[in-house]
Structures are given as C-alpha cells and as structure tokens.
Amino acid sequence: MYVSNQTQSSVEQYTLSSGVPTGGQAAAVTDSGPSFITVDPTGQFVYVAASATGTAGFIDAFTIHAGGLLSNVASVQAGQSQKWIAIDPSGRFAYTADPLSNLIWEFTINDSTGQLTANSTPSMSVGAAGAIPGSNTVVIEPSGKFAYAANQSLNQIFGFSISSSTGLLTPLNSGSALASTGTDPVALGVDISGQFLYCTNQGSNDISIFSINPSTGALTQVGTGTVQAGDTQPYGFALTGTRQ
C-alpha cells in the first residue's frame, strides 16, 4: 500500500499482512504537496499528483520493484494544479484534473517505462474555460469508453468519449453538461459494473447518483444519497463489489 504525505512531500510504503498495514517507511520523494495517488492497472507504476505552490501542477511517476520499493521515472509539469489522476483500463492513457486551470490533461503512458507524454491534444476544458475552480476529479468507467469530470463552480458533470486507439478525449453532448449535481462537487466514482456514477458534493453534504448509458455515455440522475447526520463536507470515496 502507498500513501502520499503532503507535509513531507513523499510516498510512504506499507506492507499488508491479512489486510493490516505495517511499516510506513518513506519510499520516494515527490514534488511539493502530493495529494492524489494511484497505481496503474498493470501494477507496474505509481502516479502522484502534486501542486502545493498554487502556480504549477506536477505528476510524478515511479516504478514498482520487488518488495514494493519505488524508483523515480519522471516528473511532468502541467497547468497550475493537479488534484486527481485517472488511468484507462488498458494502462495506456492517463488523465489528470487541474481545477485552477479548469482543464483535464491528456497523456500517453510508455508501457515499458511508465513515463507520461502529453497527447497530441494535451488538454480539454471542463465547461466554460473561466469557470474556476473547475474540475477536482476525473474518472473513467470500466469499459474505457467514457470519462467524466465535475466542475466545482458550475455544479455540473461533463463527459468525454475516449478514442481506443489514441486516447484522445472528445466532448459528449457537444460540450454541454451531461447533468447537474449538488453544491460544490469534488469527487466522482463509478461502480464496478459501470452502470452508475456517484458524485460527492461538499456544499450540499450529499451524494448525487446517476445511471450511465453504456452506448452513449449519457447520465440520468436516479437519486441522492444522504450523508450521516452531523457529518459535513464529504470528499473522496471508494466502491466495492463483484462483477456479475
């Protein structure tokens, strides 16, 4: 298990024994203020979003070695901030959310080294370019056909189709929003079946729930989840399940 440490600007490595983490040693140094961290689907590489300066965003890549040790691959600078990373199911393409620029950045992944390279279209706006803060989050549904991002200031979700050959994004619905959310949407999640998209809303303290059209990527709101009484400002979440 890997954990980003914002104060120390590092990644900490833990060994799991029957699900219990032990250790906690610093495994790698990152750029300043790492937040989101993820592992690619092949289990070879770790990617970290870092942007403490507020003027530049970085994605740091690391190779996973025997015993879980990490070695630095490369750091890529993109936009003003980096808050979230999504990697397509094939492990060939990566997308990162930059709320201060209101952009989703598009990268290809070198399958042998894990290094990120800006795609031929390097970024895509999430709604109006000046709608800042923009997207804190970007997710890909399990088939790898569609990506979704929520604009925090517009309270809306936007969708993109993903080219299976190039990884390039194309806006769905002519670039207009697919759905409205609660107030201050900050995180998205898709269930393992790819049927439903969930959005946590910090301002309204709830979770918007949408069904996903598997053919078109369109969203239809099917409900709103309530947060436990007394709890405020929900943020990230994870979904579990077994594909049927």
C-alpha positions in Angstrom: 0.0 0.0 0.0 1.2 3.5 -0.8 0.2 6.8 0.9 1.0 10.3 -0.2 2.4 12.5 2.6 1.8 16.2 1.9 3.9 17.6 4.7 7.0 15.5 3.9 6.4 15.6 0.1 6.9 11.8 -0.1 5.2 8.5 -0.7 5.1 6.1 2.2 5.2 2.3 1.6 3.3 -0.2 3.8 3.3 -4.0 3.8 -0.1 -5.6 4.1 -0.5 -8.7 6.3 -4.1 -10.0 6.4 -5.1 -6.5 5.3 -3.2 -4.8 8.2 -0.6 -2.2 7.1 2.8 -2.3 8.7 6.0 -0.3 8.1 5.4 3.2 6.9 8.8 3.9 5.5 9.4 6.7 3.0 9.6 5.0 -0.4 10.1 8.0 -2.7 10.3 11.8 -2.8 7.7 13.7 -4.7 7.2 17.3 -5.9 5.8 19.6 -3.2 2.4 18.9 -1.7 1.4 15.5 -3.1 -2.3 14.7 -2.8 -3.9 12.0 -5.0 -2.0 8.8 -5.6 -2.9 5.8 -7.8 -1.4 2.6 -9.3 -1.8 1.7 -12.9 -3.9 -1.4 -13.9 -0.8 -3.5 -14.7 0.6 -2.9 -11.2 3.9 -1.7 -12.5 3.8 2.1 -11.8 2.7 4.6 -9.2 1.5 8.1 -10.1 1.2 11.0 -7.7 -0.5 14.4 -8.3 1.3 17.3 -6.5 0.6 21.1 -6.6 1.3 22.8 -3.3 2.7 26.0 -4.9 -0.7 27.0 -6.4 1.1 28.1 -9.6 2.3 24.8 -11.1 1.0 21.2 -11.1 3.1 18.1 -11.3 2.5 14.4 -11.9 5.3 12.2 -10.6 5.8 8.6 -11.9 7.5 5.7 -10.1 8.3 2.1 -11.0 7.3 -0.6 -8.5 10.1 -3.1 -7.8 10.3 -6.4 -6.0 9.2 -5.8 -2.3 7.2 -2.8 -3.3 10.2 -0.4 -3.5 9.8 2.6 -5.8 12.2 4.3 -8.1 11.5 7.6 -9.8 10.6 7.5 -13.6 10.0 11.2 -14.3 8.0 14.2 -13.3 5.7 16.0 -15.7 4.7 19.6 -15.2 1.2 20.6 -16.4 -1.0 23.6 -15.7 -1.5 25.3 -12.4 -2.6 22.5 -10.1 -3.0 18.7 -10.2 -5.6 17.1 -7.9 -6.7 13.7 -9.4 -5.4 11.0 -11.8 -7.4 8.5 -13.9 -5.8 5.8 -15.9 -7.8 3.9 -18.6 -8.3 0.1 -18.1 -5.7 -0.8 -20.7 -3.0 1.2 -18.8 -2.1 3.1 -22.0 -3.6 6.6 -21.2 -3.7 8.9 -18.2 -5.9 11.9 -17.5 -5.4 14.5 -14.7 -7.7 17.1 -13.2 -6.4 20.7 -12.9 -9.0 22.8 -11.0 -7.1 26.1 -11.2 -6.8 25.9 -15.0 -10.2 24.1 -15.3 -8.6 21.5 -17.6 -8.3 17.8 -18.0 -4.8 17.0 -19.1 -4.3 14.0 -21.5 -1.2 11.8 -21.5 0.0 8.6 -23.1 1.9 6.1 -21.0 5.0 4.3 -22.1 4.2 0.6 -21.4 7.8 -0.3 -20.6 8.9 2.7 -18.5 5.6 4.2 -17.3 6.7 7.7 -18.4 3.9 10.2 -19.3 3.9 12.1 -22.5 1.4 14.9 -23.4 -1.0 13.6 -26.0 -1.4 15.4 -29.4 -4.3 17.3 -27.8 -2.8 18.0 -24.4 -5.8 19.2 -22.5 -9.6 19.6 -22.6 -11.7 22.3 -20.8 -14.4 21.2 -18.4 -17.2 23.6 -19.3 -16.5 27.3 -19.7 -12.8 28.0 -19.6 -13.2 30.7 -16.9 -15.3 28.6 -14.5 -12.7 28.4 -11.7 -12.4 26.3 -9.6 -13.0 23.8 -12.3 -12.6 20.0 -12.0 -11.0 18.5 -9.0 -11.7 15.0 -10.3 -11.8 12.8 -13.4 -12.9 9.2 -13.6 -13.2 6.5 -16.4 -15.9 3.9 -16.4 -14.8 0.2 -16.6 -15.2 -0.3 -20.3 -12.8 2.6 -21.0 -15.2 4.2 -23.5 -16.1 7.3 -21.4 -14.5 9.8 -19.0 -16.3 12.1 -16.6 -15.3 15.3 -14.8 -17.3 17.6 -12.4 -16.8 21.4 -12.5 -16.9 22.5 -8.9 -18.1 26.1 -9.5 -20.7 25.2 -12.2 -22.1 22.3 -10.2 -22.2 20.2 -13.3 -20.8 17.0 -14.7 -19.2 16.9 -18.2 -18.5 13.8 -20.2 -16.0 12.7 -22.9 -15.6 9.8 -25.2 -12.2 8.1 -25.3 -10.5 7.0 -28.6 -9.5 3.4 -28.1 -6.5 4.0 -30.5 -5.2 7.4 -29.4 -6.7 8.0 -26.0 -7.9 11.5 -27.1 -11.0 12.9 -25.5 -14.0 14.2 -27.4 -16.7 16.1 -25.5 -20.1 14.4 -25.2 -23.3 16.4 -25.7 -21.5 19.0 -27.9 -19.5 20.1 -24.8 -22.6 20.9 -22.8 -23.0 19.5 -19.3 -24.5 16.0 -19.0 -26.0 16.6 -15.6 -26.3 18.9 -12.7 -25.0 18.0 -9.2 -25.4 19.2 -5.7 -23.3 22.2 -4.5 -19.5 22.0 -4.8 -19.0 18.6 -6.5 -15.5 17.4 -5.6 -15.2 13.7 -6.3 -16.6 11.1 -8.7 -16.7 7.3 -8.6 -18.1 4.6 -10.9 -19.3 1.3 -9.6 -17.6 -1.9 -10.8 -20.4 -2.8 -13.2 -20.1 0.6 -15.0 -23.8 1.2 -14.5 -23.7 4.1 -12.0 -21.8 7.3 -11.4 -21.6 8.8 -7.9 -20.7 12.4 -7.1 -19.9 13.8 -3.6 -21.0 17.4 -3.0 -19.2 19.3 -0.2 -21.5 22.3 -0.2 -24.8 20.4 0.0 -23.4 17.5 2.0 -24.8 14.8 -0.2 -24.1 12.3 -3.0 -25.7 12.6 -6.4 -26.3 9.3 -8.1 -26.6 8.8 -11.9 -27.1 5.9 -14.2 -24.8 5.6 -17.2 -26.0 4.8 -20.7 -23.5 2.2 -21.9 -23.9 3.1 -25.6 -23.8 6.9 -25.4 -22.3 7.8 -22.0 -25.3 9.9 -21.2 -26.2 10.4 -17.5 -29.6 10.2 -15.8 -30.0 11.1 -12.2 -31.6 8.3 -10.3 -31.3 9.5 -6.7 -29.4 11.5 -4.0 -27.6 9.8 -1.1 -27.6 11.5 2.3 -24.6 11.9 4.5 -24.8 10.7 8.1 -26.3 13.3 10.4 -23.7 15.7 11.8 -21.1 14.9 9.1 -20.1 17.7 6.8 -18.0 18.2 3.6 -17.9 14.7 2.2 -15.0 14.2 -0.2 -13.5 11.1 -1.8 -15.0 7.6 -1.6 -14.5 4.1 -3.0 -16.9 1.5 -4.2 -16.5 -2.3 -3.7 -18.3 -5.2 -5.4 -18.1 -8.3 -7.6 -18.8 -8.1 -11.3 -21.8 -10.3 -12.1 
